[in-house]
Amino acid sequence: MLQVLQDLLGLKLARVRGEYTGNGADGEALRGDDLIQALNPVYERIRTILAPRPDYGKIGETKQNENESASDFLDRLRPVFRQNSGLEYDEGVNTPFEQQLKNAFLKGLLPKVRAHVDKHWVTQNTGSLADALQHAEHAVKVQKNKAAQTGVFVVTTEGGIVAYAGKNPQQRGKGRKQNTGDKERHKRCYNCDKEGHFARDCRNKPRDRRDRRDRREGRDRDRYERSDRRDRQDSEEEEDSGEM
């Protein structure tokens, strides 16, 4: 076993070997539980003395690419972080390894995705890596929906193509040029009693309320008389047709 360690560690073995010789007190080679017990101190020294130095520069160089999902970015970041963090690997939730991986994951997100996560995830400091991934995936989906919008259509990842007019779906219909011909015809000025504009835009001299009221009453009376004449004419025509 000593030869195996020599082949693996080379000159570094002298730094972690300690009193290990590979043999017992009787000079025989260690086996089974005795060998494991003798190697445990060597393993601890290897883990502490020969542990790789943290290199957060390499971790920081790992960034999310455009059109890359958050889960794909995390899968790409994991081995880089594990190799260069200097932390003991631990798959547990909220362990130092996971929390530092979470921080590296958030820092490596695209700026627009990171901004959305920072704005909407209020428990970021205490949240888990799984929570970070969930918020990042949602932020990526939101950014894709925004990028797919045009002046005529919006393409969503969930609902397909939705037609609208204007700069965004909330301004639906605002970008259309409306036909104002009917509106112009229905405009009536209560000052001069003419169509095509309102009293506030009238260029004639403003009339007092009594004059405007009399004009409206006269107009209504004319309408009633015209309607009454038509009714009488219709009645007379029916009587003439009955006599024939």
C-alpha positions in Angstrom: 0.0 0.0 0.0 2.9 2.3 0.7 4.1 1.9 -2.9 0.6 2.8 -4.2 0.7 6.1 -2.2 4.2 6.8 -3.5 3.0 6.4 -7.0 0.0 8.6 -6.5 1.6 11.4 -4.4 5.2 11.3 -5.4 7.3 13.7 -3.3 4.2 15.0 -1.6 3.9 11.8 0.3 6.6 12.9 2.8 4.3 15.8 3.8 1.4 13.6 4.7 2.9 10.2 5.5 3.5 10.8 9.2 4.3 7.5 11.0 2.7 5.3 8.4 4.9 2.5 7.1 2.4 0.0 5.8 3.5 -2.6 8.4 2.4 -3.4 11.8 4.4 -3.7 15.0 5.3 -7.2 14.1 6.7 -6.1 10.8 3.9 -7.8 8.8 2.0 -5.8 6.1 -1.2 -4.3 7.5 -4.5 -5.8 6.2 -8.2 -5.3 6.7 -9.4 -3.1 9.5 -5.8 -2.5 10.7 -4.9 -1.1 7.4 -7.9 1.2 7.3 -7.2 2.4 10.8 -3.6 3.3 9.9 -4.6 5.1 6.7 -7.2 7.3 8.3 -4.7 9.8 9.7 -2.9 9.8 6.3 -6.2 10.6 4.5 -6.9 13.5 6.9 -3.5 15.0 6.3 -4.0 14.7 2.5 -7.4 16.4 2.8 -6.1 19.3 4.8 -2.5 19.7 3.6 -2.8 18.9 0.0 -6.2 20.4 -0.6 -6.3 22.5 -3.8 -6.1 26.2 -3.2 -9.3 28.1 -4.0 -9.3 29.8 -7.4 -12.4 31.9 -7.6 -11.0 33.6 -10.6 -11.7 30.4 -12.7 -15.1 30.1 -11.0 -15.9 33.8 -11.9 -15.0 33.2 -15.5 -17.8 30.7 -15.9 -20.8 32.7 -17.0 -24.2 32.0 -18.4 -24.3 32.2 -22.2 -27.1 33.8 -24.2 -29.9 31.4 -24.9 -28.6 29.0 -22.2 -31.1 27.8 -19.7 -30.3 28.3 -16.0 -30.2 24.5 -15.3 -27.7 24.0 -18.2 -25.5 26.8 -16.8 -25.6 25.2 -13.3 -24.6 21.8 -14.6 -21.7 23.5 -16.4 -20.7 25.4 -13.3 -20.8 22.5 -10.8 -17.5 20.7 -11.8 -15.7 24.0 -12.1 -16.8 25.1 -8.6 -16.0 21.8 -7.1 -12.5 21.7 -8.5 -11.6 25.3 -7.6 -13.6 26.3 -4.5 -11.3 24.5 -2.0 -14.5 23.4 -0.1 -15.3 19.9 0.9 -18.0 18.5 -1.4 -21.3 18.1 0.4 -24.6 17.5 -1.3 -26.6 18.5 1.7 -29.1 21.4 1.7 -27.8 24.7 3.0 -24.3 23.4 3.6 -21.3 25.8 3.1 -20.6 24.1 -0.2 -24.1 24.6 -1.5 -24.4 28.2 -0.3 -21.1 29.2 -1.9 -22.2 27.3 -5.1 -25.5 29.2 -5.0 -23.6 32.6 -4.7 -21.4 31.7 -7.7 -24.4 30.6 -9.7 -26.2 33.9 -9.1 -23.1 35.9 -9.9 -22.7 34.1 -13.2 -26.2 34.6 -14.5 -26.8 37.0 -17.4 -27.1 40.6 -16.0 -30.8 40.9 -17.0 -31.6 37.5 -15.5 -29.7 38.4 -12.3 -31.5 41.7 -12.1 -34.9 40.0 -12.3 -33.9 37.5 -9.6 -32.6 40.2 -7.3 -35.8 42.2 -7.7 -38.2 39.4 -7.0 -36.4 37.0 -4.6 -36.5 38.7 -1.2 -35.1 35.6 0.7 -32.1 35.3 -1.4 -29.6 35.3 1.4 -31.2 32.3 3.2 -32.6 30.5 0.2 -31.4 27.2 -1.1 -29.7 26.4 -4.4 -32.9 24.8 -5.6 -34.7 28.1 -4.9 -32.1 30.0 -6.8 -32.5 27.7 -9.8 -36.3 28.0 -9.8 -36.1 31.8 -9.7 -33.5 31.9 -12.4 -35.5 29.6 -14.7 -38.5 31.9 -14.3 -36.4 35.0 -15.0 -35.0 33.4 -18.2 -38.6 32.7 -19.4 -39.6 36.3 -18.7 -36.7 37.6 -20.6 -37.5 35.3 -23.6 -41.1 36.6 -23.7 -39.9 40.2 -23.7 -37.4 39.6 -26.4 -40.0 37.9 -28.6 -42.3 40.9 -28.6 -42.7 42.9 -31.9 -44.9 45.8 -33.0 -47.6 43.5 -34.3 -47.3 40.2 -32.6 -46.0 38.8 -29.3 -44.7 35.2 -29.1 -44.9 33.7 -25.6 -43.3 30.4 -24.5 -46.6 29.3 -23.1 -49.3 30.6 -25.2 -47.8 30.8 -28.7 -48.5 33.9 -30.9 -50.8 36.5 -29.6 -51.8 39.4 -31.9 -51.9 42.9 -30.6 -51.3 46.5 -31.7 -49.1 49.0 -29.9 -45.7 48.7 -28.2 -46.8 46.1 -25.7 -49.8 43.9 -25.0 -51.1 46.2 -22.3 -51.5 48.9 -24.9 -53.7 46.7 -27.1 -55.4 48.8 -29.7 -53.6 52.0 -29.0 -51.5 51.8 -32.1 -54.4 51.5 -34.5 -55.6 54.4 -36.5 -59.3 54.7 -35.7 -61.9 55.8 -38.2 -63.0 59.1 -37.0 -65.6 59.8 -39.7 -68.5 58.5 -37.7 -67.4 60.4 -34.6 -67.2 63.6 -36.6 -70.7 63.2 -37.9 -72.1 62.6 -34.5 -70.5 65.7 -33.0 -73.0 68.5 -32.4 -72.3 71.9 -31.0 -74.8 73.0 -28.3 -73.8 76.6 -28.8 -74.5 77.0 -32.6 -76.5 73.8 -33.1 -74.2 72.7 -35.9 -72.6 69.3 -36.5 -68.9 68.6 -36.7 -67.6 70.1 -33.5 -68.4 70.6 -29.8 -69.4 73.7 -28.0 -65.9 74.1 -26.4 -64.4 74.4 -29.9 -67.2 76.6 -31.3 -66.0 79.9 -32.9 -69.3 81.6 -32.6 -70.2 83.9 -29.7 -71.2 81.9 -26.7 -75.0 81.9 -26.1 -76.5 82.0 -22.6 -78.1 78.9 -21.2 -81.7 80.0 -21.8 -81.0 80.6 -25.5 -79.4 77.2 -25.8 -82.3 75.6 -24.0 -84.8 77.2 -26.3 -83.0 76.1 -29.3 -82.9 72.5 -28.0 -86.6 72.6 -27.2 -87.4 74.0 -30.7 -85.3 71.3 -32.3 -87.1 68.6 -30.3 -90.5 70.1 -31.2 -89.6 70.1 -34.9 -88.7 66.4 -34.7 -91.9 65.6 -32.9 -94.0 67.5 -35.5 -92.2 65.7 -38.4 -92.8 62.4 -36.8 -96.5 63.2 -36.2 -96.9 64.2 -39.8 -95.4 61.0 -41.1 -97.7 59.0 -38.8 -100.8 60.8 -40.1 -99.7 60.3 -43.7 -99.2 56.6 -43.1 -102.7 56.3 -41.4 -104.4 58.1 -44.4 -102.6 55.9 -46.9 -103.8 52.8 -45.0 -107.4 54.0 -45.0 -107.3 54.8 -48.7 -106.0 51.3 -49.5 -108.7 49.7 -47.3 -111.5 51.5 -49.2 -110.2 50.3 -52.5 
